[in-house]
Amino acid sequence: MKTIPYKMSTQVSVHPRIRAAHKLCNIFRRSNFSAYWVGGAVRDLLIQPDCVPKDIDIATDAPFDEICKLLPKTRAIGKAFGVGLATEGEFSFEIATFRKEGEYTDRRHPSLVGQGTLQEDSERRDFTVNALYFDPLDGLLLDLHDGLQDLRSGLLRCVGDANSRLHEDPLRILRLFRFSANLNFKIEPTTLQAAIRLAPELRFISKERVLLEVSKLSNGSEGRFANLIPPLQPVLLGEALPASKSESAGNREVTLTPPPFAAASNAGILFAILCAANEGFANRNWRQTFDGWPVSSEEHAAIELFQRAGDGQFLIPETSSETDWRKFLENYKWLRRQSTVRLGTAEWLYRIFGAVDGSGQESARDLLSGLKSLLNSDNVDLSVSDCLEQAIRQRAKPLRDMIQSLLADSSRKSALGWARVMADCSLLLGTLNLKPAKFPDFMHTDDDKKIASLCETATRWSESKAKEKK
């Protein structure tokens, strides 16, 4: 064990939270117990000496019963593990007894927990930079695993055997990547190899724990996190996603690597992909899986885009059935008006989706290819809906004006809506070079006569819809 003198800056030492944590340690000292700040607070204090750590955890050799006696306001939050939440003034601190642990049997909790020594307590921690102990009373850092050197080198390394640490709780794999992204630290090779090897065990981690972990990404670190995920994807998704080199797959090569601009640029979308691996792509029941989860509108749209593509709802009908075309246009309206997914994100989602057998995958790839053809490479942040809008806005105006004049006296606004959607979709499919060979006559917009026919069909559809409601 290395003992290194450390003095906090005056700016930090006078902060009320620091004084409160200092006071608690002094209470233990006066009763002949030792108490140290440990974990993220120490790490962050060393990285940013002038910033006050948000959460200060305290480890002590005092048994849990003694903690409660010395600090009567302590609330047990993990009595079996010797963990309590103590309040001092307006601040709360997690206080835990030094402990030693048995084997982890459920990939989260140790089978046996007992009071231990400082050495034993340090050996159960995940990474060396999180295993530094600070005695604020004497101004001493205790370094039992060369964590200070790793911190100075910007390196993340497991305490002890990496395979054992990550197997105990596979969520530590995501913690490893989150710390690497947030701190911009490199991952020690042996630790990285263990993370990749044990990645399949992430399937046993609950979606809620994954969400909580990924949600701790700091602003600006999401791109770095996205770039760390690719080595895990083939392992996470390998069993669920076929090799894509069979005859039925047309000998396609599937790329699971995010594009250079890190399409999945926010935590929620990455979270959705990781949880999809937990659920298995074969199910593809996205709406049910993510129903009620606290994700953003873009993330919900991405999930919806996956579901609709998986259901084949973007397939362009090769039949002249008006029912089929009405269904297709309903989905087109959603894609055009509701999809807030950025084109770059859509590209990444489709790359992964393309490796899954599904009736909609060919049409999804064709649609994406068409959308990409409309854009320059530096426009990847444009949303899918904005992309569609840009593609037809100017060309659609003359058609819309003509439709407006033909249906001006129509008693049903829905007839005008249908006609506009039919005309817009006709233009867009032509722009994207996606018009099927059997394009229905009622959607042609080549001359005035055909536009009049389109309006008649739209009126008929509107009347039919009104009858269905009755």
C-alpha positions in Angstrom: 0.0 0.0 0.0 1.3 3.4 -1.0 0.6 6.4 1.2 0.7 9.8 -0.6 0.2 13.2 1.0 -2.7 15.2 -0.6 -4.0 18.6 0.3 -7.3 19.9 -1.0 -7.4 23.4 -2.5 -8.7 26.1 -0.3 -11.6 26.6 -2.7 -12.8 23.0 -2.3 -11.9 22.5 1.4 -14.3 25.4 2.6 -17.3 24.0 0.6 -20.2 23.0 2.9 -20.4 19.5 1.5 -16.7 18.9 2.1 -16.9 20.3 5.6 -19.9 18.0 6.3 -18.0 14.9 5.0 -15.0 15.9 7.0 -17.1 16.2 10.2 -18.5 12.7 9.8 -14.9 11.2 9.4 -13.9 13.1 12.6 -16.8 11.5 14.5 -15.4 8.1 13.6 -11.9 9.2 14.5 -13.0 10.3 18.0 -14.4 6.8 18.6 -11.1 5.1 17.5 -12.4 4.1 14.1 -10.9 5.0 10.7 -13.0 6.5 7.9 -12.0 7.3 4.3 -13.6 8.9 1.3 -13.5 6.3 -1.5 -14.5 5.7 -5.1 -15.6 8.3 -7.6 -15.3 11.2 -5.2 -11.6 10.7 -4.8 -11.1 10.0 -8.4 -12.9 13.1 -9.5 -11.2 15.2 -6.9 -7.8 14.2 -8.3 -8.8 14.8 -11.9 -10.4 18.2 -11.1 -8.8 19.5 -7.9 -10.8 22.7 -8.0 -14.2 21.0 -8.3 -16.2 19.7 -5.4 -17.3 16.0 -5.8 -21.1 15.6 -6.1 -21.3 12.3 -4.1 -18.9 11.5 -1.4 -18.9 7.8 -0.2 -17.3 7.0 3.1 -15.8 3.6 4.0 -15.0 2.7 7.6 -13.8 -0.1 9.8 -16.7 0.5 12.2 -19.4 -2.2 12.2 -22.8 -1.2 10.9 -24.3 -1.1 14.4 -21.6 1.2 15.5 -22.2 3.5 12.5 -25.9 3.7 13.6 -24.9 4.5 17.2 -22.4 7.2 16.2 -24.8 8.7 13.5 -28.3 8.2 14.8 -29.9 9.6 11.7 -28.4 6.9 9.5 -30.9 5.1 7.4 -30.2 1.5 6.4 -30.1 1.2 2.6 -28.2 -2.1 2.5 -28.0 -3.4 6.0 -26.9 -6.9 4.8 -24.0 -5.2 3.1 -23.2 -2.8 6.0 -24.4 0.2 4.0 -26.3 3.2 5.4 -27.2 6.7 4.3 -26.2 9.3 6.8 -27.3 13.0 6.9 -25.2 15.9 8.0 -26.9 19.2 7.6 -28.4 19.5 4.1 -26.1 16.7 2.7 -26.4 12.9 2.6 -23.5 10.5 2.4 -23.4 6.8 1.8 -21.4 5.1 4.6 -20.3 1.4 4.4 -18.3 -0.9 6.6 -15.2 -2.4 5.0 -16.3 -5.7 3.6 -15.1 -8.9 2.0 -17.3 -10.8 -0.4 -17.8 -14.4 -1.6 -18.5 -15.5 -5.1 -21.2 -13.7 -7.2 -23.9 -16.2 -8.1 -26.5 -14.0 -9.8 -24.1 -11.7 -11.8 -24.8 -8.8 -9.3 -24.8 -9.8 -5.7 -22.1 -11.8 -3.7 -23.3 -15.0 -2.1 -21.5 -14.0 1.1 -20.7 -10.7 2.7 -18.8 -10.1 5.9 -16.9 -7.4 7.6 -13.4 -7.1 6.2 -10.2 -5.1 6.2 -9.3 -2.1 4.1 -7.3 -4.4 1.8 -10.2 -6.8 1.4 -12.5 -3.9 0.7 -10.3 -2.5 -2.0 -10.0 -5.9 -3.7 -13.7 -6.1 -4.4 -13.8 -2.8 -6.3 -14.1 -2.6 -10.0 -11.3 -0.4 -11.4 -8.0 0.8 -9.9 -8.9 4.5 -10.3 -12.0 3.8 -8.2 -10.0 2.0 -5.5 -8.3 5.0 -4.0 -9.0 5.9 -0.4 -8.6 9.4 1.1 -8.2 10.3 4.7 -9.3 14.0 4.8 -8.2 14.4 8.5 -4.6 13.5 7.8 -4.6 14.5 4.2 -3.4 11.1 3.0 -4.2 9.1 -0.1 -4.1 5.3 0.3 -3.3 3.5 -3.0 -3.4 -0.3 -2.9 -3.5 -1.1 -6.6 -1.5 1.6 -8.4 -4.7 3.5 -9.1 -2.9 6.9 -8.9 -0.5 5.9 -11.6 -3.4 4.7 -13.8 -5.2 7.9 -13.2 -2.1 10.0 -14.2 -1.7 7.8 -17.3 -5.4 8.1 -18.3 -5.8 4.3 -18.1 -8.7 2.1 -16.9 -7.7 -1.2 -15.5 -9.6 -3.8 -13.4 -8.6 -4.4 -9.8 -7.1 -7.9 -9.8 -8.2 -10.4 -12.5 -10.3 -8.6 -15.1 -12.2 -11.7 -16.0 -13.3 -12.2 -12.4 -14.2 -8.5 -11.8 -16.4 -8.3 -15.0 -18.0 -11.7 -14.6 -19.1 -10.8 -11.0 -21.3 -8.1 -12.5 -21.3 -7.7 -16.3 -22.8 -4.2 -16.0 -19.2 -3.3 -15.2 -18.5 -3.7 -18.9 -20.8 -0.8 -19.7 -19.3 1.1 -16.7 -15.9 0.5 -18.2 -17.0 2.0 -21.5 -18.9 4.9 -19.8 -15.8 5.8 -17.7 -13.7 5.6 -20.8 -16.0 7.9 -22.7 -16.7 10.4 -19.8 -13.0 10.6 -18.7 -11.6 10.1 -22.2 -9.3 7.4 -20.7 -7.9 4.4 -22.6 -8.8 0.9 -21.6 -5.9 -1.4 -20.5 -5.6 -4.2 -23.2 -6.2 -7.1 -20.8 -9.3 -5.4 -19.4 -10.6 -4.7 -22.9 -10.1 -8.3 -24.0 -12.0 -9.5 -20.9 -14.9 -7.1 -21.7 -15.2 -8.3 -25.2 -15.0 -11.9 -24.2 -17.6 -11.5 -21.5 -20.0 -9.2 -23.5 -22.6 -12.0 -24.0 -23.2 -11.9 -20.2 -24.8 -8.4 -20.6 -27.8 -10.3 -21.8 -28.4 -11.2 -18.1 -28.5 -7.6 -17.0 -31.9 -6.0 -16.6 -32.9 -3.2 -19.0 -33.4 -0.9 -16.1 -29.8 -1.2 -14.9 -28.5 -0.8 -18.5 -30.6 2.4 -18.9 -29.4 3.8 -15.6 -25.8 3.1 -16.5 -25.9 4.6 -20.0 -27.9 7.6 -18.8 -24.8 8.6 -16.8 -22.9 9.5 -19.9 -21.9 13.2 -19.7 -22.7 15.7 -22.4 -20.3 15.3 -25.3 -19.1 11.8 -24.4 -21.9 9.9 -26.3 -19.9 9.8 -29.5 -16.9 8.3 -27.8 -19.2 5.8 -26.1 -20.7 4.9 -29.5 -17.2 4.3 -30.9 -16.4 1.9 -28.1 -19.5 -0.3 -28.7 -18.6 -2.0 -32.1 -16.2 -4.6 -30.6 -19.1 -5.8 -28.4 -21.8 -5.9 -31.1 -20.7 -9.1 -33.0 -20.6 -10.8 -29.6 -23.8 -9.4 -28.3 -25.8 -9.9 -31.5 -23.9 -12.9 -33.0 -26.4 -15.5 -32.0 -29.5 -13.5 -32.8 -28.2 -12.2 -36.1 -27.4 -14.8 -38.8 -24.0 -14.7 -40.5 -25.7 -13.1 -43.6 -23.6 -15.1 -46.0 -26.2 -17.8 -46.9 -27.8 -18.1 -50.3 -31.1 -16.7 -48.9 -29.3 -13.5 -47.7 -27.8 -13.0 -51.2 -24.2 -13.3 -49.9 -24.6 -9.9 -48.3 -21.9 -8.5 -46.1 -23.4 -6.8 -43.0 -21.5 -4.0 -41.2 -22.4 -3.4 -37.6 -20.0 -0.6 -37.1 -21.5 2.9 -36.6 -20.5 5.4 -39.2 -17.6 7.9 -38.4 -20.0 10.6 -37.3 -21.4 8.2 -34.5 -25.0 8.0 -35.7 -26.2 6.8 -32.4 -25.2 10.0 -30.7 -27.3 9.8 -27.6 -27.5 7.4 -24.8 -31.1 6.3 -25.4 -30.6 4.9 -28.9 -27.5 3.0 -27.8 -29.5 1.7 -24.8 -32.2 0.5 -27.2 -29.7 -1.4 -29.3 -28.1 -3.1 -26.3 -31.5 -4.0 -24.8 -32.6 -5.4 -28.2 -29.7 -7.7 -27.9 -31.0 -8.8 -24.5 -34.4 -9.4 -25.9 -33.2 -11.1 -29.1 -33.8 -9.7 -32.5 -35.9 -12.6 -33.5 -38.8 -11.2 -31.4 -38.6 -7.7 -32.8 -41.5 -6.6 -30.6 -40.1 -3.2 -30.2 -43.2 -1.3 -29.1 -44.0 -3.7 -26.3 -40.4 -3.9 -25.2 -39.9 -0.2 -24.9 -43.4 0.9 -23.9 -43.3 3.4 -21.1 -39.5 3.7 -21.0 -38.1 7.1 -20.3 -36.6 7.7 -23.8 -36.8 10.8 -26.0 -39.0 11.5 -28.9 -36.2 10.7 -31.3 -35.6 7.4 -29.6 -39.3 6.5 -29.7 -39.3 7.3 -33.4 -36.2 5.1 -33.9 -38.0 2.2 -32.2 -41.1 2.8 -34.2 -39.1 3.0 -37.4 -37.5 -0.4 -36.5 -40.9 -1.9 -35.8 -42.6 -0.7 -39.0 -39.6 -1.8 -41.1 -39.6 -5.2 -39.4 -43.3 -5.6 -40.1 -42.7 -4.8 -43.8 -44.9 -1.7 -43.7 -42.5 0.2 -46.0 -42.8 -2.4 -48.8 -44.0 -0.7 -52.0 -47.0 -2.7 -53.2 -46.6 -4.6 -56.5 -50.4 -5.0 -56.7 -52.9 -2.5 -57.9 -55.1 -3.1 -54.9 -56.3 0.2 -53.5 -56.4 -1.3 -50.0 -52.7 -2.1 -50.1 -51.9 1.4 -51.4 -54.0 3.0 -48.7 -52.0 1.1 -46.1 -48.7 2.1 -47.7 -49.7 5.8 -47.8 -50.7 5.8 -44.2 -47.1 4.6 -43.3 -45.7 7.1 -45.7 -47.6 9.9 -43.9 -46.1 8.7 -40.6 -42.6 8.6 -42.1 -42.8 12.0 -43.6 -44.5 13.9 -40.8 -43.5 12.1 -37.5 -40.1 10.6 -37.9 -37.6 12.7 -36.0 -34.8 10.1 -36.5 -31.7 11.7 -38.1 -30.6 10.2 -41.3 -27.3 9.1 -39.8 -29.1 7.2 -37.1 -31.5 5.6 -39.6 -28.5 4.4 -41.5 -27.0 2.8 -38.4 -30.3 1.2 -37.5 -30.8 -0.2 -41.0 -27.4 -1.7 -41.0 -28.2 -3.7 -38.0 -31.7 -4.4 -39.2 -30.4 -5.5 -42.5 -28.8 -8.6 -40.9 -32.2 -9.8 -39.7 -34.5 -11.8 -41.9 -37.7 -9.8 -42.4 -40.1 -9.0 -45.1 -39.4 -5.2 -44.9 -35.6 -5.3 -45.0 -35.2 -5.0 -48.8 -37.6 -2.1 -49.1 -36.0 -0.4 -46.0 -32.6 -0.6 -47.7 -34.0 0.8 -50.9 -35.7 3.6 -49.1 -32.5 4.5 -47.2 -30.4 4.3 -50.4 -32.8 6.7 -52.1 -32.8 9.1 -49.1 -29.0 9.1 -49.0 -28.9 9.9 -52.7 -30.7 13.2 -51.9 -28.1 14.4 -49.5 -24.4 15.4 -49.3 -22.3 13.5 -46.8 -22.2 16.6 -44.5 -26.0 16.6 -44.1 -26.3 13.4 -42.0 -27.9 15.4 -39.1 -31.0 16.1 -41.2 -34.0 14.2 -40.0 -35.7 11.6 -42.2 -38.9 13.7 -42.3 -37.0 16.9 -43.2 -35.2 14.9 -45.9 -38.4 13.8 -47.5 -39.8 17.3 -47.2 -36.8 18.8 -49.0 -37.0 16.3 -51.8 -40.5 17.3 -52.9 -41.4 20.7 -51.5 -40.8 22.8 -54.6 -41.9 20.2 -57.1 -45.1 19.4 -55.2 -46.4 23.0 -55.0 -47.9 23.2 -58.6 -49.6 19.9 -58.0 -50.9 21.0 -54.7 -52.3 24.2 -56.2 -54.1 22.2 -58.9 -55.5 19.7 -56.4 -56.7 22.6 -54.2 -58.6 24.1 -57.1 -60.2 20.8 -58.0 -61.3 20.0 -54.5 -62.1 23.5 -53.3 -65.8 22.7 -53.1 -65.3 19.3 -51.5 -67.3 18.9 -48.3 -64.6 16.6 -46.9 -61.2 17.9 -45.9 -59.9 14.4 -45.8 -60.3 14.2 -49.6 -57.9 17.0 -50.0 -55.5 15.4 -47.5 -55.6 12.0 -49.4 -55.0 13.7 -52.7 -52.0 15.7 -51.4 -50.5 12.6 -49.9 -51.0 10.6 -53.1 -49.4 13.3 -55.2 -46.5 13.9 -52.8 -45.8 10.2 -52.6 -45.9 9.8 -56.3 -43.3 12.6 -56.7 -41.1 11.2 -53.9 -41.1 7.6 -55.2 -40.1 9.0 -58.6 -37.4 11.2 -57.1 -36.0 8.2 -55.2 -36.3 5.9 -58.2 -38.5 3.6 -56.2 -41.7 3.6 -58.3 -42.8 -0.1 -58.8 -43.4 -1.4 -62.3 -47.1 -1.7 -61.5 -47.7 1.8 -60.4 -51.5 2.4 -60.0 -53.2 4.7 -62.4 -55.0 6.5 -59.6 -51.7 7.9 -58.3 -50.2 9.1 -61.6 -49.6 12.9 -61.9 -48.3 13.1 -65.4 -51.1 15.4 -66.8 -54.2 17.3 -65.9 -56.5 14.3 -66.7 -54.6 12.0 -64.4 -54.6 14.6 -61.6 -58.3 14.9 -61.9 -58.6 11.1 -61.6 -56.4 11.2 -58.5 -58.7 13.7 -56.9 -61.7 11.5 -57.7 -60.1 8.5 -56.1 -59.2 10.6 -53.0 -62.8 11.7 -52.7 -64.0 8.1 -52.9 -61.5 7.0 -50.3 -62.6 9.9 -48.0 -66.3 8.9 -48.4 -65.4 5.3 -47.7 -63.6 6.3 -44.6 -66.5 8.3 -43.4 -68.8 5.3 -43.8 -66.4 3.1 -41.9 -66.6 5.5 -38.9 -70.4 5.4 -38.9 
